[in-house]
């Protein structure tokens, strides 16, 4: 299978879904991390050159699992301003890679770039399958699954209003996810300032909480919402596409 992750910033494709990315890669599937911006605004005491550093961090995180990292170089904080160009690029990539599953941000999150990327991916999901739109590129003939990561507030606390319907146990790859998270050292000052612990510690706490709350056992888990504007899974799909995750539709 081909799995494509769309994130607004270079760490967004690992913080909330790095565990499933590691599981897909471990199972032999092709994984792409698409970063829409270089995240040049995202650090405490930014002294310049952050865009290059964060691109390298994302590339190194992808290398941990043998994934491919691509940065689209749209302006951090300016995705809405560049929305039409972002959408066209997403359409182009969906047609190029022909994914079986697409992961991206939820509809409502604390960062406007995240919300705009979600909107662009949702719209591109439809337009990529319209034969006459950008007709110079062959249209996408398959219907992928579209999956949203969980929502957080401005301090990166889990938003309990997010209604997940898919839970995936990532305990077997938690060391791999931790290795990916450690690549994002530029983000540690902010996490330490807000939480008193580094990025790895904060995300591990989230994943432990999800396992206890949703799987009712110690361990680590990630939670998602499967979009119903796309392909809707049945029981067989839980096993084949979603890593034996627990799927509980909440229409």
N, C-alpha and C positions, 0 to 999 in steps of 0.2 A: 504494500500500500504506500501511498504518498500522503504525508501529513504536512500541512503548511500552517505555521503560527505567525499571525500578524500582531505586532506590538507597536505602540507609539514610540517607545524609548528602548535603548539597548538591553535593559534588564527585564523588560516586561514579559518576554517570552519564557522566562525561567522562574521568576519569583512565584507565580501562581500555578504554573503548569509544567515546570521543569521535570517533575517526577514522571508524568505521563509521557513527556518527550523522551526521557531516558528509557522508559519501558518499550515504547514503539521502536526506538533505535536498537535496543537490545534484542528485540524480536526480529530484526532484520529489515525493518521498514525504512523508507527514505524520509528524512526530516529536514525541513527548511525553516529557519528563523528569519522572518522579514521584519526589520526595524525601520519604521517610517521616518524617524528622525535620529540624529546622533546624540540627542540628549544633552546638548551643550549648555543648557541652563541648570542642569540638575546636580548641583553639589554645593556643600557648605564651603565658603571661601574660594569660589572658583577663580583661579588665577590665569585662565586662558589655556587653550590647547585641550580642553576637556573633551571636545568632540572626537579628536583622534584617540584619546585614551579610552573613551567608552566604546568606540568601534572595535578597538583591539580587545577590550574585555569581552565583548559579545562574541567575537570570533574565537577567543580562547575557550569560552564556555561551550560554544557549539562543538569545538574540537573534542571536548571531554566525551561526547557521545557519538562523534563522527557525523554530526549534522553540518549543514551548510548555512552560513550567516550572510545575509545580504542587507546593506543599509541603503535606503532610498534617498537620504540626505535632504529631506524636507526640513524647514526650520522648526526647531523646538519651540513650543508655544504658539506656533503659527499654522498648525494643520488645518484649522477651519478656513484660514485665508487662502490656503492652497487646495481646498477641498476637491475641486473638479480634477485637478492634475493628479491628486492622490488617488481618486477613484479610478481614473483611467489607467494608472500604473497598476493598481490592484487587479483590474480586469485583465490587463496584459499578462500579469503573473499567473492568475488563475488559468488562463488559456494555455500558458506555456507549461505549467507544472501538472495540470489536470489532477488536482488533489482528490483523495477520497474523503478526507476530513480536514476542515478548516477550524482553527482555534483563534479567538480574538477576545477583546475586552467586552465586558457587559454593556448594556445600553446606558446605564446610569452609574457613573463612577466619579470620584472626586476631581479628576483632572480632565479638562476640556479636550486635550489632545486624545485621551483615551476614548471619550465619547465620539469624537469626530472620526477616529479610526474605525470604531464599531459601525458608525453610519456608512462610511465608505465601503467597508467590507460587505455589509448587508446589501447595499445598492449594487455593488460590483458582482456579488453572487448572482443576482438576477441578470444584469446586463451582459455578463460573460457568456450567458447561454442564449442571448439574443443574436441571431445570425447577422442582422444588418447593422448592429452597433459595432463601430470600429471594425468594419467588415474586411479590412486588409489582413486581420489576424483571424485564423480559423476559430470559430466559436466553440465553447465548451459543451460537449454533448452529454456528459454525465451530470448527475445531481449529487453533489457531495453532502455530507453532514456539516452543519454549522454549529459550533459549540462556543459558549461564552465562559470565561473565567469568572471567579467570584468578585464581588464589589467590596471596596474599602473606602474609609473616610479619609479626610485630609491628613490625618496622622497615621495612615496605613493600618488602622484597626479594622478588623473584619466587620462588615456591615450585616447585622442579623436580618435585615429586611430582604437581603438577596435570597431568592427562592431557588435553591439548587434542586436538580432532579437526577444528577449522576454523581456518584461517589466512587473514587478509584483508590484502592489500597496501594500505596507506593513504598511500603516498608522494605520491600526487597531491593529497592534502588535508592534508598535514602542517602547512602554514602555517595552515590554518583551525583545525586542532586546537590548535596553539600559541596562536592568538588566543583560543580558548576557555579554555585552561588559565591564561592570564595574568589572567583575571578573578578567580581564586581567591587573591588576594594575602594573605588572612588566614592561609593555610596555609604560607606561605613560611618563617616563623620556625622551625616544627617541622622542615621538610625541611632547612633550612640547618643546624640544630642536629645532626640525625642524619647527614646525607649531605655537608654542606659545599657544597651547591648547592641552588638553588631547586626548586620543584615542577616547573617546565617541564623543567629539566635532568634530573631523575630519571626522569620519564616518557619523555622522548625517548630516554634510555639503554635503557629497557625495550623500546621500539618498535624501536630499531636492532638490539638483540640478537635479537628475535623474527624480524626479516627475515633476519638472517645465519644463524640456527639453522634456521629452518623453510623459508624460501624460498631459502636458499643464495645470497643476493645482497645487496649493500648497499642500504639504503633503510629503510623503516619499515613495521612490520606490527603487527597486533593478533591475539591468539589467543583461542579460545573452545572451549567444550564444548557440543554440542547434546544436550539432554536427550532420552532415549528413552522418557520417560513421555508425551511429546507427539507431535507429527507428526515423522516421520523422513524426512529429505530423500532424494531420488534424484538422479541426475545432472543432470536438467533443473532441479531446484530449486537446485542450486549456482549456476547462471547467473541464474535469475530472482530468487531471494530473497536470495542471499548474496554478491552483488557480485563474482561470478567468483572467489570464495574457493576455496581448496584444502581439500576435505572428505575426510578419511581416517577413516572410522569405526573406533573401537577398542572394540567391544562387550566 
